[in-house]
Amino acid sequence: MKIDQVSDSVYVAAGTNVNWALVTSDSGVTLIDAGYFGDTADVLKSVHEIGHSLDDVAAVLITHAHLDHIGAIPTLIEKVGMPVYTGEAEVPHARREYLEQITPKDMLRQLTTSAGRRWVAQTMVAVRGRMDIKIPSVISADGVDLPGGLTPIATPGHTTGHTAYFLADEGVLFSGDALVTGHPLSPCCGLQILPDVFNHDEARTRDSARLLENHAARTIVPGHGPSIQVNPESA
């Protein structure tokens, strides 16, 4: 795990090919996403690493309910009991009333390249057999006064209810998987969308990426790849 401070109150932790963020405020610590199940110990450790205890965790905000973004949430609920929020359209996905996730067949197709084989191996270790994770207690972030002063932004495409979050006071945009800066299966770095095998609706994914590219943010914190400083006037 690697932790970087990207603004006065925002820390970004890199786990198993995925990021989660911690936002500190008078409300405590707000987590944005929570890694794989295999990242659980590091998610908990990251709260301590920035000088807080688990009791300070005020909420978890989910950008979307893929397994690499919700893995530590069951443990956090058990230990802390904090609320979990996501976009209204993503709530049934997080509750597993339906599933939009890369299929086993599509994962097998990644074995044709060395990068794909590494990614599949790392993913299977990180999931650790916990393909059944769901968040029954999740509630909609829409119209809610979220801790930390975060504002949800609907960014459908990667999943139907994918949601980004904006911290206006510090100009930090948490883009989740709607706009990333890298991935083990991507051939390049810099602002981009994920390979289409990961996206539920490719056209809407591209529309949401354009929306976020032109957002009035100074820092973009993606779900995959390093955070990036941007000039809102030339995005």
C-alpha positions as semicolon CSV with decimal commas, in nm:
position;residue;x (nm);y (nm);z (nm)
1;M;0,000;0,000;0,000
2;K;0,118;0,351;-0,086
3;I;-0,048;0,666;0,051
4;D;-0,014;1,013;-0,104
5;Q;-0,160;1,338;0,023
6;V;-0,302;1,524;-0,278
7;S;-0,465;1,823;-0,105
8;D;-0,511;1,964;0,244
9;S;-0,765;1,702;0,346
10;V;-0,739;1,428;0,082
11;Y;-0,520;1,118;0,093
12;V;-0,511;0,852;-0,177
13;A;-0,410;0,492;-0,108
14;A;-0,302;0,252;-0,381
15;G;-0,384;-0,113;-0,319
16;T;-0,405;-0,410;-0,556
17;N;-0,427;-0,226;-0,889
18;V;-0,697;-0,001;-0,740
19;N;-0,721;0,317;-0,533
20;W;-0,932;0,432;-0,242
21;A;-0,935;0,781;-0,095
22;L;-0,969;0,924;0,256
23;V;-1,114;1,271;0,311
24;T;-1,065;1,429;0,653
25;S;-1,299;1,692;0,792
26;D;-1,472;1,799;1,111
27;S;-1,705;1,503;1,052
28;G;-1,415;1,257;1,073
29;V;-1,284;1,044;0,786
30;T;-1,488;0,974;0,474
31;L;-1,367;0,682;0,264
32;I;-1,429;0,684;-0,108
33;D;-1,429;0,321;-0,222
34;A;-1,264;0,038;-0,030
35;G;-1,044;-0,181;-0,249
36;Y;-1,066;-0,557;-0,292
37;F;-1,148;-0,796;-0,009
38;G;-0,777;-0,878;-0,005
39;D;-0,701;-0,509;0,058
40;T;-0,911;-0,501;0,376
41;A;-0,619;-0,492;0,619
42;D;-0,459;-0,209;0,421
43;V;-0,785;-0,013;0,405
44;L;-0,811;-0,028;0,785
45;K;-0,440;0,051;0,821
46;S;-0,471;0,354;0,592
47;V;-0,710;0,518;0,838
48;H;-0,448;0,483;1,113
49;E;-0,168;0,592;0,880
50;I;-0,326;0,937;0,838
51;G;-0,359;0,980;1,214
52;H;-0,712;0,859;1,282
53;S;-0,884;0,562;1,442
54;L;-1,156;0,348;1,288
55;D;-1,407;0,519;1,517
56;D;-1,341;0,837;1,316
57;V;-1,479;0,684;0,995
58;A;-1,796;0,882;0,930
59;A;-1,908;0,718;0,604
60;V;-1,802;0,524;0,299
61;L;-1,896;0,656;-0,045
62;I;-1,896;0,405;-0,330
63;T;-1,832;0,516;-0,686
64;H;-1,967;0,180;-0,804
65;A;-2,015;-0,171;-0,675
66;H;-1,745;-0,369;-0,853
67;L;-1,553;-0,608;-0,630
68;D;-1,236;-0,398;-0,640
69;H;-1,417;-0,101;-0,485
70;I;-1,627;-0,256;-0,206
71;G;-1,405;-0,529;-0,061
72;A;-1,338;-0,384;0,286
73;I;-1,688;-0,250;0,343
74;P;-1,836;-0,556;0,522
75;T;-1,548;-0,545;0,773
76;L;-1,587;-0,170;0,819
77;I;-1,960;-0,210;0,881
78;E;-1,887;-0,479;1,138
79;K;-1,622;-0,273;1,318
80;V;-1,762;0,080;1,278
81;G;-2,124;0,060;1,164
82;M;-2,097;0,377;0,954
83;P;-2,340;0,454;0,669
84;V;-2,254;0,357;0,312
85;Y;-2,367;0,576;0,023
86;T;-2,368;0,552;-0,355
87;G;-2,564;0,700;-0,643
88;E;-2,933;0,616;-0,641
89;A;-2,909;0,410;-0,960
90;E;-2,615;0,212;-0,815
91;V;-2,793;0,116;-0,492
92;P;-2,958;-0,200;-0,634
93;H;-2,628;-0,301;-0,791
94;A;-2,449;-0,272;-0,455
95;R;-2,727;-0,477;-0,298
96;R;-2,676;-0,734;-0,577
97;E;-3,027;-0,714;-0,708
98;Y;-2,842;-0,738;-1,041
99;L;-2,476;-0,768;-1,139
100;E;-2,269;-0,571;-1,390
101;Q;-1,921;-0,720;-1,361
102;I;-1,660;-0,864;-1,596
103;T;-1,762;-1,223;-1,666
104;P;-1,546;-1,532;-1,602
105;K;-1,537;-1,589;-1,979
106;D;-1,403;-1,238;-2,039
107;M;-1,143;-1,289;-1,766
108;L;-1,026;-1,607;-1,939
109;R;-0,983;-1,410;-2,261
110;Q;-0,723;-1,192;-2,083
111;L;-0,493;-1,495;-2,047
112;T;-0,372;-1,456;-2,405
113;T;-0,123;-1,181;-2,305
114;S;0,142;-1,161;-2,033
115;A;-0,017;-0,842;-1,893
116;G;-0,354;-1,014;-1,886
117;R;-0,217;-1,320;-1,710
118;R;-0,055;-1,102;-1,442
119;W;-0,376;-0,907;-1,393
120;V;-0,592;-1,220;-1,364
121;A;-0,351;-1,375;-1,113
122;Q;-0,340;-1,059;-0,901
123;T;-0,718;-1,026;-0,917
124;M;-0,785;-1,383;-0,807
125;V;-0,555;-1,339;-0,507
126;A;-0,718;-1,006;-0,418
127;V;-1,073;-1,143;-0,443
128;R;-0,975;-1,448;-0,229
129;G;-1,292;-1,636;-0,312
130;R;-1,519;-1,350;-0,198
131;M;-1,718;-1,306;-0,517
132;D;-2,036;-1,284;-0,309
133;I;-1,979;-0,944;-0,146
134;K;-2,285;-0,721;-0,138
135;I;-2,384;-0,418;0,068
136;P;-2,749;-0,457;0,181
137;S;-2,735;-0,143;0,398
138;V;-2,624;0,093;0,120
139;I;-2,837;0,404;0,070
140;S;-2,861;0,673;-0,195
141;A;-2,621;0,970;-0,179
142;D;-2,854;1,182;-0,390
143;G;-2,990;1,481;-0,200
144;V;-2,790;1,391;0,113
145;D;-2,562;1,628;0,303
146;L;-2,259;1,404;0,273
147;P;-1,979;1,424;0,530
148;G;-1,670;1,611;0,415
149;G;-1,871;1,842;0,190
150;L;-1,866;1,599;-0,103
151;T;-2,110;1,628;-0,393
152;P;-2,215;1,325;-0,602
153;I;-2,202;1,343;-0,983
154;A;-2,390;1,087;-1,192
155;T;-2,143;0,932;-1,438
156;P;-2,317;0,626;-1,587
157;G;-2,157;0,389;-1,833
158;H;-1,891;0,189;-1,654
159;T;-2,188;0,073;-1,448
160;T;-2,545;0,195;-1,477
161;G;-2,525;0,397;-1,157
162;H;-2,156;0,490;-1,148
163;T;-2,109;0,804;-0,937
164;A;-1,814;1,043;-0,910
165;Y;-1,770;1,283;-0,617
166;F;-1,644;1,641;-0,605
167;L;-1,482;1,821;-0,312
168;A;-1,542;2,178;-0,425
169;D;-1,347;2,351;-0,147
170;E;-1,023;2,189;-0,263
171;G;-1,105;2,129;-0,629
172;V;-1,065;1,750;-0,599
173;L;-1,265;1,523;-0,827
174;F;-1,295;1,154;-0,739
175;S;-1,365;1,004;-1,079
176;G;-1,378;0,635;-0,985
177;D;-1,368;0,423;-1,299
178;A;-1,544;0,676;-1,522
179;L;-1,207;0,840;-1,592
180;V;-0,876;0,679;-1,497
181;T;-0,505;0,740;-1,560
182;G;-0,390;0,382;-1,604
183;H;-0,467;0,012;-1,562
184;P;-0,263;-0,308;-1,602
185;L;-0,464;-0,388;-1,918
186;S;-0,431;-0,038;-2,067
187;P;-0,152;0,022;-2,322
188;C;-0,088;0,381;-2,215
189;C;-0,106;0,624;-1,928
190;G;-0,279;0,960;-1,884
191;L;-0,650;1,041;-1,874
192;Q;-0,847;0,761;-2,037
193;I;-1,138;0,524;-2,000
194;L;-1,091;0,161;-1,905
195;P;-1,076;-0,111;-2,174
196;D;-1,425;-0,181;-2,303
197;V;-1,437;-0,527;-2,144
198;F;-1,493;-0,350;-1,811
199;N;-1,766;-0,108;-1,925
200;H;-2,135;-0,189;-1,915
201;D;-2,225;0,079;-2,174
202;E;-1,931;0,203;-2,380
203;A;-2,108;0,505;-2,532
204;R;-2,226;0,634;-2,195
205;T;-1,881;0,564;-2,049
206;R;-1,729;0,796;-2,309
207;D;-1,992;1,063;-2,243
208;S;-1,922;1,054;-1,869
209;A;-1,546;1,069;-1,928
210;R;-1,591;1,384;-2,139
211;L;-1,807;1,535;-1,866
212;L;-1,537;1,477;-1,606
213;E;-1,252;1,586;-1,834
214;N;-1,419;1,925;-1,859
215;H;-1,509;1,953;-1,492
216;A;-1,381;2,250;-1,292
217;A;-1,138;2,040;-1,090
218;R;-0,772;2,100;-1,006
219;T;-0,697;1,742;-0,904
220;I;-0,846;1,420;-1,037
221;V;-0,830;1,112;-0,815
222;P;-0,913;0,806;-1,031
223;G;-1,004;0,455;-0,930
224;H;-0,701;0,325;-1,119
225;G;-0,370;0,497;-1,186
226;P;-0,204;0,795;-1,017
227;S;-0,384;1,115;-0,924
228;I;-0,328;1,397;-1,168
229;Q;-0,321;1,778;-1,149
230;V;-0,521;1,950;-1,421
231;N;-0,582;2,301;-1,545
232;P;-0,961;2,350;-1,557
233;E;-0,923;2,614;-1,829
234;S;-0,746;2,376;-2,066
235;A;-0,892;2,038;-1,971
